[in-house]
Structure formats: C-alpha cells, structure tokens
Amino acid sequence: MITARQSRAARALLGWTQETLADKARVSLTALKRLESESGLEVYESTRDEVRPTFEHAGIVLLNSDQGVGVMLVDRKGQT
C-alpha cells in the first residue's frame, strides 16, 4: 500500500507535479488528490494500484518497516 506521504515524497524526488503523476498513472487528478490528502478521504484501491507501479517504473522504491515508511529513488543507470 502507498501512503499519502509516500506519494508526495516520491513526487518530490522525481520533480513531478500532481498533474504529471495523474497523467502518467492514468488516474484522475481528483483521485490523486484524494490519495495524497491527510484528511482521511476514501481512496479506491484501483487508484493505489495504478500509482504504485508508475512510481516503481520511474525508480522509486516504497519502504515500509516496523520503524516507519519512506521512499527511495534508485539510480538505475547501467542496469539492464
């Protein structure tokens, strides 16, 4: 699962706006804003299912442990 904070942090690492992510993930801007909201709005799982692989394809690793959650941008240069 991707959290609101992870989505915002991943976008910041990539330099993407909400509009850019919504376009790349093929979700509505409204759905993305709901995902990134801290107000507890309900988010369809299909929205999360589109956003997560979009980030992963761009080199983002979503981290989740007993110590907390985060994101990491992986440098994929030279990988096949």
MARSE-414604 format. One record per atom (N, C-alpha, C): residue number from 1; x, z, y. Coordinates in steps of 0.1 Angstrom, whole numbers. Example, Ala and Ser with C-alpha at 12.3 -4.5 7.8 and 13.67 -1.06 7.14 Angstrom:
2
ATOM,k,east,up,north
ATOM,1,132,78,-57
ATOM,1,123,78,-45
ATOM,1,132,78,-33
ATOM,2,128,71,-22
ATOM,2,137,71,-11
ATOM,2,129,79,0
***
This chain:
80
ATOM,k,east,up,north
ATOM,1,8,0,-12
ATOM,1,0,0,0
ATOM,1,9,0,12
ATOM,2,5,-7,23
ATOM,2,12,-7,35
ATOM,2,4,1,46
ATOM,3,12,10,53
ATOM,3,5,18,63
ATOM,3,6,11,77
ATOM,4,-2,17,86
ATOM,4,-3,12,99
ATOM,4,11,12,106
ATOM,5,18,23,104
ATOM,5,32,25,110
ATOM,5,41,15,104
ATOM,6,41,13,91
ATOM,6,50,4,84
ATOM,6,47,-10,90
ATOM,7,35,-14,92
ATOM,7,32,-28,97
ATOM,7,38,-29,111
ATOM,8,36,-19,119
ATOM,8,41,-20,133
ATOM,8,56,-21,133
ATOM,9,62,-12,125
ATOM,9,77,-12,124
ATOM,9,83,-25,119
ATOM,10,76,-30,108
ATOM,10,81,-43,103
ATOM,10,80,-54,113
ATOM,11,69,-55,120
ATOM,11,67,-65,131
ATOM,11,78,-64,141
ATOM,12,82,-51,145
ATOM,12,92,-49,155
ATOM,12,106,-54,150
ATOM,13,109,-51,137
ATOM,13,122,-56,132
ATOM,13,122,-71,131
ATOM,14,111,-77,129
ATOM,14,111,-92,129
ATOM,14,109,-98,142
ATOM,15,105,-90,152
ATOM,15,102,-96,165
ATOM,15,89,-104,166
ATOM,16,80,-100,157
ATOM,16,67,-107,157
ATOM,16,56,-99,165
ATOM,17,47,-107,171
ATOM,17,35,-101,177
ATOM,17,25,-100,166
ATOM,18,14,-93,170
ATOM,18,2,-92,161
ATOM,18,-3,-106,158
ATOM,19,-3,-114,168
ATOM,19,-8,-128,166
ATOM,19,0,-136,157
ATOM,20,13,-134,157
ATOM,20,22,-141,148
ATOM,20,20,-137,134
ATOM,21,19,-124,132
ATOM,21,17,-119,118
ATOM,21,3,-123,113
ATOM,22,-7,-122,121
ATOM,22,-21,-126,117
ATOM,22,-20,-141,112
ATOM,23,-14,-149,120
ATOM,23,-13,-163,117
ATOM,23,-5,-166,103
ATOM,24,6,-159,102
ATOM,24,15,-161,90
ATOM,24,8,-155,78
ATOM,25,1,-144,79
ATOM,25,-6,-138,68
ATOM,25,-20,-144,65
ATOM,26,-24,-152,74
ATOM,26,-37,-159,73
ATOM,26,-49,-148,72
ATOM,27,-48,-139,82
ATOM,27,-58,-129,83
ATOM,27,-63,-129,98
ATOM,28,-75,-124,101
ATOM,28,-79,-125,114
ATOM,28,-72,-114,123
ATOM,29,-70,-117,135
ATOM,29,-64,-107,144
ATOM,29,-71,-94,144
ATOM,30,-84,-94,144
ATOM,30,-92,-82,143
ATOM,30,-89,-74,131
ATOM,31,-88,-81,119
ATOM,31,-84,-74,107
ATOM,31,-71,-67,108
ATOM,32,-61,-74,114
ATOM,32,-48,-69,115
ATOM,32,-48,-57,125
ATOM,33,-55,-58,135
ATOM,33,-56,-47,145
ATOM,33,-62,-34,138
ATOM,34,-71,-36,129
ATOM,34,-77,-25,121
ATOM,34,-66,-19,112
ATOM,35,-59,-28,106
ATOM,35,-48,-23,97
ATOM,35,-38,-15,105
ATOM,36,-34,-19,117
ATOM,36,-24,-12,124
ATOM,36,-29,0,133
ATOM,37,-42,2,132
ATOM,37,-48,13,140
ATOM,37,-46,26,134
ATOM,38,-43,36,142
ATOM,38,-42,50,137
ATOM,38,-55,58,137
ATOM,39,-66,51,140
ATOM,39,-79,58,142
ATOM,39,-87,59,129
ATOM,40,-81,55,118
ATOM,40,-87,56,105
ATOM,40,-98,46,102
ATOM,41,-98,35,109
ATOM,41,-107,24,106
ATOM,41,-106,19,92
ATOM,42,-117,15,86
ATOM,42,-116,10,72
ATOM,42,-110,-4,72
ATOM,43,-101,-6,63
ATOM,43,-94,-19,62
ATOM,43,-97,-25,48
ATOM,44,-100,-37,47
ATOM,44,-102,-44,34
ATOM,44,-89,-45,27
ATOM,45,-89,-42,14
ATOM,45,-77,-43,6
ATOM,45,-71,-57,6
ATOM,46,-80,-67,8
ATOM,46,-75,-81,8
ATOM,46,-66,-83,21
ATOM,47,-69,-76,32
ATOM,47,-60,-77,43
ATOM,47,-46,-72,40
ATOM,48,-46,-60,34
ATOM,48,-33,-55,30
ATOM,48,-26,-64,20
ATOM,49,-34,-70,11
ATOM,49,-28,-79,1
ATOM,49,-22,-92,6
ATOM,50,-26,-96,18
ATOM,50,-21,-108,25
ATOM,50,-9,-104,34
ATOM,51,-9,-92,40
ATOM,51,1,-88,49
ATOM,51,14,-85,42
ATOM,52,13,-77,31
ATOM,52,25,-72,24
ATOM,52,34,-84,20
ATOM,53,29,-93,12
ATOM,53,38,-104,8
ATOM,53,43,-113,19
ATOM,54,36,-113,30
ATOM,54,41,-120,42
ATOM,54,54,-114,47
ATOM,55,53,-100,48
ATOM,55,65,-93,52
ATOM,55,76,-94,42
ATOM,56,73,-93,29
ATOM,56,83,-94,19
ATOM,56,90,-107,19
ATOM,57,83,-118,21
ATOM,57,89,-131,22
ATOM,57,98,-132,34
ATOM,58,96,-125,45
ATOM,58,104,-125,57
ATOM,58,116,-116,55
ATOM,59,117,-108,44
ATOM,59,129,-100,42
ATOM,59,126,-85,44
ATOM,60,114,-81,46
ATOM,60,110,-67,48
ATOM,60,108,-60,34
ATOM,61,114,-48,33
ATOM,61,112,-40,21
ATOM,61,104,-28,26
ATOM,62,93,-25,20
ATOM,62,84,-14,23
ATOM,62,89,-2,15
ATOM,63,93,9,21
ATOM,63,98,20,14
ATOM,63,88,31,14
ATOM,64,87,38,2
ATOM,64,77,49,0
ATOM,64,83,59,-9
ATOM,65,86,71,-5
ATOM,65,91,81,-14
ATOM,65,84,94,-10
ATOM,66,88,105,-18
ATOM,66,83,118,-15
ATOM,66,87,123,-2
ATOM,67,98,117,4
ATOM,67,103,122,17
ATOM,67,96,114,29
ATOM,68,89,103,26
ATOM,68,82,96,37
ATOM,68,81,81,34
ATOM,69,77,74,44
ATOM,69,76,59,43
ATOM,69,84,53,54
ATOM,70,88,40,52
ATOM,70,95,33,62
ATOM,70,96,18,58
ATOM,71,105,11,65
ATOM,71,107,-3,63
ATOM,71,122,-6,64
ATOM,72,126,-16,58
ATOM,72,140,-21,59
ATOM,72,140,-36,59
ATOM,73,148,-41,68
ATOM,73,150,-56,68
ATOM,73,162,-59,60
ATOM,74,161,-67,50
ATOM,74,171,-71,41
ATOM,74,177,-84,46
ATOM,75,190,-85,47
ATOM,75,197,-97,50
ATOM,75,199,-105,38
ATOM,76,192,-116,38
ATOM,76,191,-125,26
ATOM,76,201,-137,27
ATOM,77,209,-137,36
ATOM,77,219,-148,38
ATOM,77,228,-148,25
ATOM,78,230,-160,20
ATOM,78,238,-162,9
ATOM,78,232,-159,-5
ATOM,79,219,-155,-5
ATOM,79,212,-153,-17
ATOM,79,205,-165,-22
ATOM,80,204,-167,-35
ATOM,80,197,-179,-40
ATOM,80,184,-175,-45
***
